[in-house]
Amino acid sequence: MGFYSERCLPRLLDFACGMGPIEEQRQRVVPAAQGRVLEVGMGSGLNLPFYDPARVEFVWGLEPSAGMRARAADRVAQAGVPVRWLDLPSEEIPLENDSVDTVLLTYTLCTIPDWQRALGEMRRVLRPGGVLLFSEHGAAPDAGVRRWQDRLNPLWRRAFGGCNLNRPVPRLLESGGFRLREMESGYLLSPRFAGFNYWGIADIR
């Protein structure tokens, strides 16, 4: 990995993903996690303050970037729940079948290269009756905004570590074998091409 990927990008993503409206989304979604939690794309640990220690046994933090894990060190040390790092990509989750009570997916699905394989892995490790909690940005419902997302996506992806502006989040989750149990959506940030979010709860179909 290069200097930009391991030194500059973690700082940039930590700032961008820690903005007020995004933090409010984390505060809305994360406390519902319970039991043995798999957080896919833990990044710099921005979700850690919002876990409920009374509900969570421990968190597997799946994060392949050494730079992001280093960025998360202080938050992990201060976390109210135990964290066990998994340093592989989401397409290769090193856990047993049916071993996870909650999968947490926040601002990660946009970056996963093989999203279908990754969702298959999440489905494999999630126990029957478990849930996937998600908050993701993606394709906007307005045609004009979507055109800008499509135009800007190649440059955006290069600048932000593979992040895609225009992924249709609900369709991806359903294609990956999940059922959307609850979902809300709306513009949370400006500019609008980067600000449309989906959040909710899914389970295995």
N, C-alpha and C positions, 0 to 999 in steps of 0.2 A: 504494500500500500504506500502511496506517495505522501509527501509532506502535507499537501492540501487536504487529502482524505483523512489523515490521522491527527493533524494539528489544527488546521483552520476550520474544516467542516464541522467538527464537534462543537466548537465555539459558536459558529453561525447557527447551527440547528438548536443548540441549547437556548440561544436568544430567541429565535423565531418561534420555537415550540413552547416557550415559556411566557408568551404574551398573555395579557389579561384575559381576553375571551377564550383562549385555548386553555388557560389554567382553570377557568370556570367550568369548562367542559370536563376536564379531568376530575374536578371536585364533584361534578354531577354523576359521573359514571363509575369511578374507581371504588367508592365505598361499598358498592354492591358485591364486590368480590368476596369470596369466602373459601375456606378450606385450603387445599393445595392449589396454588395459583400459578399459571404459566403466563408471564408477561412477554409477549412476542415483540421484540424490538424495544428493549428497556431503555436504550439510549443513555442519556445522562441522568436517568433516575428521577425525572420530573413527576412521575406518578407516586413516588414513595411516600410523600407526606399525607396522601389521601387514603391509604389503606387503613382499614379498621382492625387494630390488633386483636380485638375481641372476636373477630370473625375469621381471621386469616391465620392458618397454621404456619405457612412459609410461602415465599415467592421464588419460583425459578425465573431468573432474569435471562432471557435469551437475547444475546447481543454479540454479533461476530466482530465488531470493531473494537480493537484494543484502545483506540483513542476515546471512544465513547465510554468504555468501561472505566478508564482513568478519570474522565470527566465526572463520572457518577460516584467516585470513591467517597467523597465527603457525605453525600446524601445517603449512601448505603450505610456508612458508619453511624449516622444519626437516625436511621429508619426505626420505626417501632415494630417492624416485622423482620424475621430472618430472611436473608437473600442468598440464593445459591446460583452463581453464575453458570450459564451454559454458553460457551463461546463458539457456537456453530450457527449457520444461517437457518432461517425458518423453514427452508426446504428439507432440512435434516435435523429434526428434533430428536435428541438422544434420550427419549423417555419411553417407558413401556406403554402398551395399549391400555386405555381406560384408567390412566394414573392421575388425571388432573380433574379437579372439581370446577375450576373457572379458568377460561382463557381470556386474557385481556389484550385487546388490540387497539392501540391509540396512535394515530398518525404514523402508521407503519405499512399498511396495505399498499399505499401509494408507491413504496420503494421496492417491494419484493419482486425480483425479476420473474420467477416462475410462481406466480401467485396461486395457480390452481394446485400445484404440487404442495405448496405451503399450507393451503387451506385443508388439503387432504391429510396432511400431517397433524394439523390442529384437531381435525375431526377424529383421527385415530387415537390420539392421547386423551381426548375428553371423554370422561366416563358417561354412561347413560344417565340422563337426568341432569348432567352438568350444563353450564351455559357459557356462551361467548359474549362478553361485553365489548362493545366497540364504540369508538368515536373517530371518524375519519373524514378527511376532506376529499372532494372528488368532483365528478361531472355535475355542472349546474343544470337546472331545468330549463333555463332561458336560452333559446337558440343563439342569440347574439353573444352571450357570455361564453357559451360552449365554443363558438367559432374562435374567440380569442384564446380560450384554453388550448384548442388544437394548434393554433398558430404558434403560441409561445412554448408549448410543451417541450420541443427538442432542446431549446436553450435552457429552459428551467431545469430539465432533467440533468443536464451536464453541470449546472451550477450548484444544485442542491442534492448531490449524492444519489441520483437515480429517482428522485421524487417525480411522480407524474401528476399533473394537474387534472386530468380528464378521465380518471378511471370511474366506471359506473359501479359504485360500491355495493348497492343492494343486489345488483345482478351478479357481481362476482361472488358475494357470500352465498347466494342461492345456487350458483353453478358449482360452488365448492362443497355442496351437500348440507348447507345450513338452512334452517327455517327462521325467518324474521318474526320473532314473537312480539317485539315492540320496536318501533322506530320513529324518530323525529328527524326533521331536516330543516335547514335554513341557512341564510347568509350570516356569518359571524364576524367576518373581517372585510376590510377594504384594502386593496382593490377586489372587486367581486370575482374576478377570474381565479383568485386564490382563496376565496372565503366561503365557499359553499360546503357545509358539513352535514354528515349523517351520523346519528348516534342512537344506540339502543341495545337490545338483547336478542340474541339468536340461540337456537339450540339445534341438535342434530335431527334431521328429518327422519 
